Amino acid sequence: MKCWRAMQPDDLPAVAAISDAVHGRYTEPLAVYAERHALFPSGCFVFANAEHITGYLITHPWRHEAPPPLGALIGALPSDADRLYLHDLALLPEARGTGAGAQAAQRAIAVAAAEGFGRIVLVAVAGADRFWASQGFTPVADANLAAELCASYGPEVVYMRRTVG
């Protein structure tokens, strides 16, 4: 049976392979996933059984409304972080429809609550905003932010947030 567990450094090649398979032009280099895991391991998880990883969730503390650009290393977590950034959730087709996505959203909410953050934010692409809306996230209307995100992600981007608690 598959379940969410803490991500380990040895999981990172599988994480990058899942990203490549799922995200297409939105995939990021392995170095991005490795950095996020090194900076905030308590916010990184994989959906797996003993021998096979079929999904991952990466979150980390962040600040204000401007998310990191796609594919960018961040160097360090901001000391003035005021929210949890849901960097990425990816599930292979075999993991979809199992409840893993909703479980991942609940895991992110639990991480935010444990860290004392009252808000989670994310960037939804390629229609993922419908899933995130079903998990209680709402679009953020900000023309300046939208222009910035379009430059990095393209026109199908939706910046979303959810209150915790």
Secondary structure, DSSP 4 states (H G I P E B T S, - for coil): --EEEE--GGGHHHHHHHHHHHHGGG---HHHHHHHHHH-GGGEEEEE-SS-EEEEEEEEEE-SS-PPPTT---SS--TT--EEEEEEEEE-GGGTTTTHHHHHHHHHHHHHHHHT-SEEEEEE-TTTHHHHHHTT-EE---HHHHHHHHHHH-TT-EEEEEE--
